[in-house]
Amino acid sequence: MQHISLVDQSKEFTSTFHTYYEMYEEIAKLKYFLDQKNKELKKYEDKLHKLCNHNWVMDDPQYQTPTSWTCSVCRCYK
């Protein structure tokens, strides 16, 4: 964050300003952490789909779309 002069601002503004940016940075870190966990989860999902002895079940037909199938065990679809 670029340095901003808060000299002419009230103490309440300054306090709120700092709280806001602390929370903003905390949320940014949590979003990064969540993104990393989602990537890790996706790897396990892919591995799970590869290892599964699939039990394919035809999905309900949709108008003018190709037939699709979903595994009743791991939820993989094709």
C-alpha positions in Angstrom: 0.0 0.0 0.0 1.3 3.4 -0.9 2.0 5.8 2.0 -0.9 8.2 2.5 -0.7 11.2 4.8 -3.5 11.1 7.3 -2.3 14.2 9.2 -5.4 16.2 8.4 -7.9 13.4 9.3 -9.7 12.9 12.5 -8.5 10.2 15.0 -11.7 8.2 14.3 -11.1 8.3 10.5 -7.4 7.3 11.0 -8.5 4.4 13.3 -11.2 3.3 10.9 -8.7 3.6 7.9 -6.2 1.3 9.6 -8.8 -1.2 10.7 -10.2 -1.3 7.2 -6.8 -2.0 5.5 -5.9 -4.6 8.2 -9.1 -6.5 7.4 -8.6 -6.0 3.7 -5.1 -7.6 3.9 -6.4 -10.4 6.2 -9.1 -11.2 3.6 -6.5 -11.2 0.8 -4.4 -13.7 2.7 -7.5 -15.9 3.4 -8.5 -15.8 -0.3 -5.0 -16.9 -1.2 -5.1 -19.7 1.3 -8.5 -20.8 0.1 -7.3 -20.8 -3.5 -4.4 -23.0 -2.6 -6.7 -25.4 -0.7 -9.1 -25.5 -3.8 -6.1 -26.4 -6.0 -5.1 -29.2 -3.6 -8.7 -30.4 -3.4 -8.9 -30.5 -7.3 -5.8 -32.7 -7.4 -7.5 -35.2 -5.0 -10.7 -35.1 -6.9 -8.9 -35.9 -10.1 -7.0 -38.7 -8.4 -10.3 -40.0 -6.9 -11.9 -40.1 -10.4 -8.9 -42.0 -11.8 -8.9 -44.6 -9.1 -12.7 -45.2 -9.0 -14.3 -48.3 -10.4 -17.1 -46.2 -11.9 -20.8 -47.1 -11.8 -22.1 -44.9 -14.6 -25.7 -43.8 -14.5 -27.3 -41.9 -17.3 -28.3 -38.3 -16.4 -31.8 -37.1 -17.1 -32.0 -36.2 -20.8 -32.0 -32.5 -21.6 -33.5 -31.1 -24.7 -31.1 -30.9 -27.7 -28.0 -31.9 -25.6 -25.9 -35.0 -25.8 -26.4 -37.8 -23.4 -24.3 -37.5 -20.3 -23.4 -40.0 -17.6 -22.4 -39.5 -13.9 -20.7 -42.0 -11.7 -22.9 -42.8 -8.7 -19.8 -43.4 -6.5 -17.4 -40.5 -7.2 -19.6 -38.0 -9.1 -17.3 -38.0 -12.2 -19.2 -37.2 -15.3 -18.8 -37.9 -19.0 
